[in-house]
Amino acid sequence: MHPDLMRSLMNQRASESRATARDARLARNVRKLRRIERDLAEIADTSAVPLIPDYVDGMFGEAGHASAHHAA
């Protein structure tokens, strides 16, 4: 076989191997992310943090900014 043809075939094979490895890595990362999202959703469903109404601590006024009437 001619050396240039052999080199071309080797380059093509290496390129295909890299593409297959990249696809496998992407699929593995997608599975991992879906598992993490599922676990976080389960945690969010089981532990609900109650919202603290604004009037309880009085830090914020109606506009949502810190109250200006606190004197130092």
HELIX and SHEET records of a PDB file:
HELIX    1   1 PRO A    3  THR A   46  1                                  44    
HELIX    2   2 ASP A   54  ASP A   57  1                                   4    
END                                                                             
